[in-house]
């Protein structure tokens, strides 16, 4: 079992930064992190934005280490090493 005593499923989304090739083509991001739990995604119709809620939303400025820490992956790996199933 995870060290913090929880065993619930968490939905975490990470927004990646645009690639240099995408920037050079003039492409724009289609999603943005509104706050710690809400993500905005631009729909195809007239640039309207739709909001989705997750347990955590990680913006594109997060490092890989921060993503592992904030998403709970480290706890999942620790539990797997202790012999618990983790997916």
N, C-alpha and C positions, 0 to 999 in steps of 0.2 A: 504494500500500500504506500502511496506517496507520503513523504515525511510530514507534510502539513495536515495529514488526516483526511484529505478530500479524495474522492474518487470519481468526481463528476467529469463529464465531457465539456470541453471548452471550445468554442468556435472563435478562432483568431484569424484575422486577415492582415496581410502585409501588402502595402502598395510599393511596387518597385519604381525606381526612377526611370525616366525615359533613357533609352540608349542613345549614344551620340548619332548614330545613323537615323534614328527617329527624329531627333532634334533638327538635323541637317535637312530633312525632308519637310520640316515645318509642322510636324505632327504635334498635337497637344494631348495632355493627359485627359483621360475620360473619367477619371475618378479622383476623389480627394478625401482625406480624412477630416471629418468635421470636428470630432473630439475623440476622447479615449474609447468610445464604444460605437460611434456612428460613422458610416461611410456614405459618401454621396457619389452616385454614378450618373453620368450624363446619358440620357436616352437619345435615340436617333431622331425622335420627333421634336423638332423645334428647340433643341437644346435644353429641354426640361431635365431637371435633376430629380433622381429618386433616392430616397434615404433607406439604408439598411442598417440594422443593429446587430452587433456581435458582442461577444464577451470582451474582446479587445481589438482595437484597430491600430496598426502600426504604420506610421507615415514613412515616406521614402528616405528620410534622412537617418533612419536607424541603422546602426551597424549590425553585422551578423551576430555578434556577441550580445548586443542589446535585444535582438529578436529572440534569441535562445532564452535569455533571462526573462523577458517580459511575457513570452508566450507559454511558459511552463514546460518547455521541452527539456530543460535541465532536470526538473522533477520527474518527468516521464523516464528519462534515461537512468536516473538514480534508482527508480522503482524497478526498472527492467533488470538492472545489475543486481538488485536485491532478490530477484527471482519472480517478480510479478509480471503478468502479461501487459504489454503496452502497445498501442497502435496509434 
